[in-house]
């Protein structure tokens, strides 16, 4: 990885980054708002448009399904037109998709334009991660933590903005994101220098070839299964809670804050003390237990609220460490690894919301949380089964990288 300065480890901080990195990070915050933005308005949309929970949950399913499938082409597009043009194209598509979703009068139209939004997000997110890792000062781990911090802030503020604007109208959050994305588009245009196409364009088959590496496939399937629990929590919990848009927004704002905190401040500490895989297992165990408790006490609003917020803590640790594992799991380009991994993991995010809604409608409100908890346990089993292919994760960094990471972890508590 290219390094942009040769300062000592104690002088190096992941917060001292070039302007282009901050431009992409800011745009990432806005992009990730889209994940939780619709959470507070799921019930209002269902009530106003006469839709069932499973129908409304398709807002997540169409978004995640298209984003996962489109991940397969992100590397091919970016390598041919350059990272900057790919980022700008993704942002422009998100603007169109979110704005048109807000103009619809039926769930089908909203679902369709959420799919368009997912296409834009795919082009943006995979390219943004690779761009930040390539351009940031410091180690790969620091760059990933910076990216996960942007993800956490976006996920945290998405429900809050969705709740505030959703109190006015369920259309408000869609138009709000479109406006923020225009700002992100302008900043990216101005602050990110032109990036030429790759000398060797990425093939559409490269992500599939990358998945032949057992380590990468193990991490991808693990993420797919734990995302099943993630999006069950995100898409279904508002229905048994039965609260207004602003209340749901505040609850998931707390969830996002915990996610951002643990991804930046807790994950690196755990990794340095216990190692990557043990820390991931611990985080997933916590998440599985939380979902199981929510399954047992689904009728208790306080239990659901506390469960949602605590789940953010576990998910933040998991997100950071799994993303870093992806970057190191296989000897392939980072953009290709990110695309292959995202294609697999988002399939879990696509199925879970719809299935949770169906199970909640036709079986019991407790069942979706049990299924989510079981999926997370299965993720732990898959990761354990593939552990030998990932044994190199904590040995791969150079001495310099280890010192940089250590300095960063220590500086977080200063």
C-alpha positions, 0 to 999 in steps of 0.5 A: 500500500502506498504511504504518503508520509514517513512520520513516526508511529506516534506522529501518525494518526488516522485523523490526519488525512488528505482532503480527498480522503475526507471528501470520500469519507463525507460522501460515505456518511451520506451514502450509509444514511440510506441504510437506516433512513427508511427505518423510522418510516416503515410503519408510517408507509405501511399505515398510509399506503395500506401495506403489510410489513413484508411488503414494506420490508421490500424497501430493504430487499430491493435495495440490498438485492440490487446492490449485491448483484451490482457489486459484481460490476463495480470493479469492471466499471471503476477500472475502465472509467476511474474511481472518481467517475465511478463515485460520481456516477454512483452518487448521481444514481442515488440522487435520482433513485431517492428523489423519485422514490419520494414522489411515488404513491404506492409501495411498488414504486418506492420499492422500484426506486429503492432498487435504483438507489441500491445500484448507485450505492453499489458503485459508490460503496465498493469504490469508496472503500478501495479509494480510502484504503489506497489513499489514506495515510497510515496502515490498512487497519487505520484506513478501514477504521476510518471507513467504518467510522463514516459508516457508523456516523451515516448509520447513526444519523440516517434513522435520526434524520429519517425520524425528524423528516418522517414526522412531517411526511414519509416522503421527507427522508427520501427528498432529504437524502437526495439533497444531501447527496447533491452536496456530497456530489459537489464536494467529491467533484471539487476535492477528489483529483482525477483518477485514471483508468487502471492499466489492466481493466478488471474482468467481470469474472474476477470477483468469482475467481476471488471467491475460489480463495477459501479465506475470502469465501469463508468471510463472505459467507460469515458476513451473509449469515450475520447480515441476516440477523443485522437486517432482521433487527433493522427492518422488523423491530419497528413493527413490534415496537409500534412507536412513531417515526421520531421515537424509532429514529431516536432508538436507532440513532442510539444504535448507530452511535454505539456502532460507530463508537465500538467500530472505532474505539473498541474493535482495534483494542480487542483485535490487538489484545485477543486477535481478529477471529476471537474478537469476531466470535465474541461480538457475534456471540453477543449479537446472537444472545441479544437477538435471542433475548428479543425473541423471548421478550418481543412484547416488551418495548423496553427489552426491544429498545435496549436490545437494539442499542446494545446490538449496535455495540456488537455490530460495530466491532464485527463490521470493522474486523470483518471488513479488515479480514476481507482486505487480507483474506485473499491475494487479490486486488482490494476492489475485487475482494470488496466486490466479491465479498459484498455480492455474497453478504448482501444476499443475506441482507436482501432475504432477511427483511422480507422473510422477517416480515412474512414470519412476523405476519403469518407465524409469530412476532417472536420467530423473526428474532429466533431466525436471526439469532440462529443465522448469527450462530451459523455464521460463527460455525462457518467462521470456525470451520474456515479458521485455518484459511484465515490464520494469517490475518494477525501475522500478515502486517509488517512490523511498521504496520503493527506499530502504526496500529498500536499507536492508533489504538493507544491514541484513541484513549488519550 
